[in-house]
Structures are given as C-alpha cells and as structure tokens.
Amino acid sequence: MSVFQANSRYLKFAALTSATDRRGRTVACLTPARIPAQLELGKHRLKDGQRLDHLAQHYLNESTAYWRIAALNDAMTPDQIAAAPFIAIPVKGS
C-alpha cells in the first residue's frame, strides 16, 4: 500500500478495502476518493500560463488542493479546464 501525505484526499475521502486478484490473493486497495460538496467562493479569470496548483496555493493556501478546483469545475484533470475563460474557485476549508 502506498504512503499518502497527511493532507491527501485519499486519506480523507477514500476507504481501505480488499479485493482478490486473478491468482486468488487478497490485496489491499483504496476506493476512489469521494469528492465532497463544495461552496463556490467566486470566479477567477484564467490567464495564459496560470496553473491550478498556483491558484490553489493562492486561494486555498495549499498547492496540492488543485483537485478541488478541478472537481468544482466538473473536470477530471486540470488540462480539461485550461482553455476556460473563467473557473470556479471553492471556499477555503469547505
């Protein structure tokens, strides 16, 4: 099993479970991280070259929380919202 940082969404929002592989062995695994409901702080006009980890650091004080911005904008990956003129920003701590 991998080691996650203390602020990892997988530690906060996923569950440890087990599964059986093709050889019949029981292996530990994680469920997908459940994305909690978030409140929107407002919209940010995305400029060329801006990255979600930088915006997460600015608005949320945590660069690894870029996934919260992506989730609020219904994007599976940061690249999916790179061309958007405005992106929703979640409230810090929600």
CNS distance restraints for C-alpha pairs under 8 A (distance, minus, plus):
assign (resid   1 and name CA) (resid  28 and name CA) 6.83 0.50 0.50
assign (resid   1 and name CA) (resid  29 and name CA) 7.23 0.50 0.50
assign (resid   4 and name CA) (resid   8 and name CA) 6.04 0.50 0.50
assign (resid   4 and name CA) (resid  10 and name CA) 7.46 0.50 0.50
assign (resid   4 and name CA) (resid  11 and name CA) 6.94 0.50 0.50
assign (resid   6 and name CA) (resid  11 and name CA) 7.15 0.50 0.50
assign (resid   7 and name CA) (resid  11 and name CA) 7.36 0.50 0.50
assign (resid   7 and name CA) (resid  12 and name CA) 7.51 0.50 0.50
assign (resid   8 and name CA) (resid  12 and name CA) 6.53 0.50 0.50
assign (resid   9 and name CA) (resid  13 and name CA) 5.55 0.50 0.50
assign (resid   9 and name CA) (resid  14 and name CA) 7.33 0.50 0.50
assign (resid   9 and name CA) (resid  33 and name CA) 6.47 0.50 0.50
assign (resid  10 and name CA) (resid  14 and name CA) 4.88 0.50 0.50
assign (resid  10 and name CA) (resid  15 and name CA) 7.83 0.50 0.50
assign (resid  10 and name CA) (resid  30 and name CA) 7.87 0.50 0.50
assign (resid  10 and name CA) (resid  32 and name CA) 7.69 0.50 0.50
assign (resid  10 and name CA) (resid  33 and name CA) 5.40 0.50 0.50
assign (resid  11 and name CA) (resid  15 and name CA) 7.78 0.50 0.50
assign (resid  12 and name CA) (resid  33 and name CA) 8.00 0.50 0.50
assign (resid  13 and name CA) (resid  33 and name CA) 4.91 0.50 0.50
assign (resid  13 and name CA) (resid  34 and name CA) 5.12 0.50 0.50
assign (resid  13 and name CA) (resid  35 and name CA) 7.02 0.50 0.50
assign (resid  13 and name CA) (resid  36 and name CA) 7.88 0.50 0.50
assign (resid  14 and name CA) (resid  30 and name CA) 6.28 0.50 0.50
assign (resid  14 and name CA) (resid  31 and name CA) 5.42 0.50 0.50
assign (resid  14 and name CA) (resid  32 and name CA) 5.85 0.50 0.50
assign (resid  14 and name CA) (resid  33 and name CA) 4.33 0.50 0.50
assign (resid  14 and name CA) (resid  34 and name CA) 6.11 0.50 0.50
assign (resid  15 and name CA) (resid  30 and name CA) 5.60 0.50 0.50
assign (resid  15 and name CA) (resid  31 and name CA) 5.42 0.50 0.50
assign (resid  15 and name CA) (resid  32 and name CA) 7.90 0.50 0.50
assign (resid  15 and name CA) (resid  33 and name CA) 7.79 0.50 0.50
assign (resid  16 and name CA) (resid  28 and name CA) 7.01 0.50 0.50
assign (resid  16 and name CA) (resid  29 and name CA) 5.90 0.50 0.50
assign (resid  16 and name CA) (resid  30 and name CA) 4.69 0.50 0.50
assign (resid  16 and name CA) (resid  31 and name CA) 6.56 0.50 0.50
assign (resid  17 and name CA) (resid  28 and name CA) 5.91 0.50 0.50
assign (resid  17 and name CA) (resid  29 and name CA) 5.44 0.50 0.50
assign (resid  17 and name CA) (resid  30 and name CA) 5.86 0.50 0.50
assign (resid  17 and name CA) (resid  31 and name CA) 6.99 0.50 0.50
assign (resid  18 and name CA) (resid  26 and name CA) 6.39 0.50 0.50
assign (resid  18 and name CA) (resid  27 and name CA) 5.44 0.50 0.50
assign (resid  18 and name CA) (resid  28 and name CA) 4.41 0.50 0.50
assign (resid  18 and name CA) (resid  29 and name CA) 5.50 0.50 0.50
assign (resid  18 and name CA) (resid  30 and name CA) 7.89 0.50 0.50
assign (resid  19 and name CA) (resid  26 and name CA) 5.57 0.50 0.50
assign (resid  19 and name CA) (resid  27 and name CA) 5.45 0.50 0.50
assign (resid  19 and name CA) (resid  28 and name CA) 6.53 0.50 0.50
assign (resid  19 and name CA) (resid  29 and name CA) 6.99 0.50 0.50
assign (resid  20 and name CA) (resid  24 and name CA) 5.54 0.50 0.50
assign (resid  20 and name CA) (resid  25 and name CA) 5.34 0.50 0.50
assign (resid  20 and name CA) (resid  26 and name CA) 4.49 0.50 0.50
assign (resid  20 and name CA) (resid  27 and name CA) 6.11 0.50 0.50
assign (resid  21 and name CA) (resid  25 and name CA) 5.46 0.50 0.50
assign (resid  21 and name CA) (resid  26 and name CA) 6.54 0.50 0.50
assign (resid  21 and name CA) (resid  27 and name CA) 7.04 0.50 0.50
assign (resid  35 and name CA) (resid  71 and name CA) 7.41 0.50 0.50
assign (resid  37 and name CA) (resid  94 and name CA) 7.86 0.50 0.50
assign (resid  38 and name CA) (resid  72 and name CA) 7.02 0.50 0.50
assign (resid  38 and name CA) (resid  90 and name CA) 6.19 0.50 0.50
assign (resid  38 and name CA) (resid  91 and name CA) 7.16 0.50 0.50
assign (resid  38 and name CA) (resid  94 and name CA) 5.62 0.50 0.50
assign (resid  39 and name CA) (resid  90 and name CA) 5.65 0.50 0.50
assign (resid  39 and name CA) (resid  91 and name CA) 5.64 0.50 0.50
assign (resid  39 and name CA) (resid  94 and name CA) 6.49 0.50 0.50
assign (resid  40 and name CA) (resid  72 and name CA) 7.89 0.50 0.50
assign (resid  40 and name CA) (resid  88 and name CA) 6.50 0.50 0.50
assign (resid  40 and name CA) (resid  89 and name CA) 5.76 0.50 0.50
assign (resid  40 and name CA) (resid  90 and name CA) 4.42 0.50 0.50
assign (resid  40 and name CA) (resid  91 and name CA) 5.58 0.50 0.50
assign (resid  41 and name CA) (resid  88 and name CA) 7.47 0.50 0.50
assign (resid  41 and name CA) (resid  89 and name CA) 5.52 0.50 0.50
assign (resid  41 and name CA) (resid  90 and name CA) 5.15 0.50 0.50
assign (resid  41 and name CA) (resid  91 and name CA) 4.73 0.50 0.50
assign (resid  42 and name CA) (resid  88 and name CA) 5.83 0.50 0.50
assign (resid  42 and name CA) (resid  89 and name CA) 5.58 0.50 0.50
assign (resid  42 and name CA) (resid  90 and name CA) 7.35 0.50 0.50
assign (resid  43 and name CA) (resid  86 and name CA) 6.01 0.50 0.50
assign (resid  43 and name CA) (resid  87 and name CA) 5.41 0.50 0.50
assign (resid  43 and name CA) (resid  88 and name CA) 4.51 0.50 0.50
assign (resid  43 and name CA) (resid  89 and name CA) 5.83 0.50 0.50
assign (resid  44 and name CA) (resid  86 and name CA) 5.36 0.50 0.50
assign (resid  44 and name CA) (resid  87 and name CA) 5.31 0.50 0.50
assign (resid  44 and name CA) (resid  88 and name CA) 6.35 0.50 0.50
assign (resid  44 and name CA) (resid  89 and name CA) 6.75 0.50 0.50
assign (resid  45 and name CA) (resid  85 and name CA) 5.85 0.50 0.50
assign (resid  45 and name CA) (resid  86 and name CA) 4.47 0.50 0.50
assign (resid  45 and name CA) (resid  87 and name CA) 6.63 0.50 0.50
assign (resid  46 and name CA) (resid  50 and name CA) 6.64 0.50 0.50
assign (resid  46 and name CA) (resid  82 and name CA) 7.92 0.50 0.50
assign (resid  46 and name CA) (resid  84 and name CA) 7.01 0.50 0.50
assign (resid  46 and name CA) (resid  85 and name CA) 5.53 0.50 0.50
assign (resid  46 and name CA) (resid  86 and name CA) 5.57 0.50 0.50
assign (resid  46 and name CA) (resid  87 and name CA) 6.78 0.50 0.50
assign (resid  47 and name CA) (resid  85 and name CA) 7.79 0.50 0.50
assign (resid  50 and name CA) (resid  54 and name CA) 7.14 0.50 0.50
assign (resid  50 and name CA) (resid  55 and name CA) 7.53 0.50 0.50
assign (resid  51 and name CA) (resid  55 and name CA) 6.46 0.50 0.50
assign (resid  52 and name CA) (resid  56 and name CA) 5.94 0.50 0.50
assign (resid  52 and name CA) (resid  66 and name CA) 5.27 0.50 0.50
assign (resid  52 and name CA) (resid  69 and name CA) 7.24 0.50 0.50
assign (resid  52 and name CA) (resid  70 and name CA) 7.95 0.50 0.50
assign (resid  52 and name CA) (resid  78 and name CA) 6.71 0.50 0.50
assign (resid  53 and name CA) (resid  57 and name CA) 6.19 0.50 0.50
assign (resid  53 and name CA) (resid  63 and name CA) 4.64 0.50 0.50
assign (resid  53 and name CA) (resid  64 and name CA) 6.33 0.50 0.50
assign (resid  53 and name CA) (resid  65 and name CA) 7.12 0.50 0.50
assign (resid  53 and name CA) (resid  66 and name CA) 4.94 0.50 0.50
assign (resid  54 and name CA) (resid  58 and name CA) 6.24 0.50 0.50
assign (resid  54 and name CA) (resid  63 and name CA) 6.15 0.50 0.50
assign (resid  55 and name CA) (resid  59 and name CA) 6.00 0.50 0.50
assign (resid  55 and name CA) (resid  60 and name CA) 7.84 0.50 0.50
assign (resid  55 and name CA) (resid  63 and name CA) 7.51 0.50 0.50
assign (resid  55 and name CA) (resid  66 and name CA) 7.44 0.50 0.50
assign (resid  56 and name CA) (resid  60 and name CA) 5.09 0.50 0.50
assign (resid  56 and name CA) (resid  61 and name CA) 6.50 0.50 0.50
assign (resid  56 and name CA) (resid  62 and name CA) 5.81 0.50 0.50
assign (resid  56 and name CA) (resid  63 and name CA) 4.95 0.50 0.50
assign (resid  56 and name CA) (resid  64 and name CA) 7.22 0.50 0.50
assign (resid  56 and name CA) (resid  65 and name CA) 5.76 0.50 0.50
assign (resid  56 and name CA) (resid  66 and name CA) 5.13 0.50 0.50
assign (resid  56 and name CA) (resid  69 and name CA) 7.27 0.50 0.50
assign (resid  57 and name CA) (resid  61 and name CA) 4.35 0.50 0.50
assign (resid  57 and name CA) (resid  62 and name CA) 4.55 0.50 0.50
assign (resid  57 and name CA) (resid  63 and name CA) 4.24 0.50 0.50
assign (resid  57 and name CA) (resid  64 and name CA) 7.80 0.50 0.50
assign (resid  57 and name CA) (resid  65 and name CA) 7.75 0.50 0.50
assign (resid  58 and name CA) (resid  62 and name CA) 7.78 0.50 0.50
assign (resid  58 and name CA) (resid  63 and name CA) 7.98 0.50 0.50
assign (resid  59 and name CA) (resid  89 and name CA) 7.65 0.50 0.50
assign (resid  59 and name CA) (resid  92 and name CA) 6.99 0.50 0.50
assign (resid  60 and name CA) (resid  65 and name CA) 7.27 0.50 0.50
assign (resid  60 and name CA) (resid  91 and name CA) 7.53 0.50 0.50
assign (resid  60 and name CA) (resid  92 and name CA) 4.98 0.50 0.50
assign (resid  60 and name CA) (resid  93 and name CA) 7.52 0.50 0.50
assign (resid  65 and name CA) (resid  69 and name CA) 7.42 0.50 0.50
assign (resid  66 and name CA) (resid  70 and name CA) 6.50 0.50 0.50
assign (resid  66 and name CA) (resid  78 and name CA) 7.84 0.50 0.50
assign (resid  67 and name CA) (resid  71 and name CA) 5.96 0.50 0.50
assign (resid  67 and name CA) (resid  77 and name CA) 7.82 0.50 0.50
assign (resid  67 and name CA) (resid  78 and name CA) 7.57 0.50 0.50
assign (resid  68 and name CA) (resid  72 and name CA) 6.13 0.50 0.50
assign (resid  68 and name CA) (resid  90 and name CA) 7.03 0.50 0.50
assign (resid  69 and name CA) (resid  73 and name CA) 6.36 0.50 0.50
assign (resid  69 and name CA) (resid  87 and name CA) 7.95 0.50 0.50
assign (resid  69 and name CA) (resid  88 and name CA) 6.89 0.50 0.50
assign (resid  69 and name CA) (resid  89 and name CA) 5.80 0.50 0.50
assign (resid  69 and name CA) (resid  90 and name CA) 6.35 0.50 0.50
assign (resid  70 and name CA) (resid  74 and name CA) 6.33 0.50 0.50
assign (resid  70 and name CA) (resid  75 and name CA) 5.03 0.50 0.50
assign (resid  70 and name CA) (resid  76 and name CA) 6.66 0.50 0.50
assign (resid  70 and name CA) (resid  77 and name CA) 6.49 0.50 0.50
assign (resid  70 and name CA) (resid  78 and name CA) 5.79 0.50 0.50
assign (resid  70 and name CA) (resid  81 and name CA) 7.39 0.50 0.50
assign (resid  71 and name CA) (resid  75 and name CA) 5.62 0.50 0.50
assign (resid  71 and name CA) (resid  76 and name CA) 6.84 0.50 0.50
assign (resid  72 and name CA) (resid  88 and name CA) 6.57 0.50 0.50
assign (resid  72 and name CA) (resid  89 and name CA) 7.33 0.50 0.50
assign (resid  72 and name CA) (resid  90 and name CA) 6.87 0.50 0.50
assign (resid  73 and name CA) (resid  81 and name CA) 7.49 0.50 0.50
assign (resid  73 and name CA) (resid  87 and name CA) 6.68 0.50 0.50
assign (resid  73 and name CA) (resid  88 and name CA) 6.14 0.50 0.50
assign (resid  75 and name CA) (resid  80 and name CA) 5.72 0.50 0.50
assign (resid  75 and name CA) (resid  81 and name CA) 6.61 0.50 0.50
assign (resid  76 and name CA) (resid  80 and name CA) 7.10 0.50 0.50
assign (resid  77 and name CA) (resid  81 and name CA) 7.83 0.50 0.50
assign (resid  78 and name CA) (resid  82 and name CA) 6.67 0.50 0.50
assign (resid  81 and name CA) (resid  87 and name CA) 7.50 0.50 0.50
assign (resid  90 and name CA) (resid  94 and name CA) 7.38 0.50 0.50
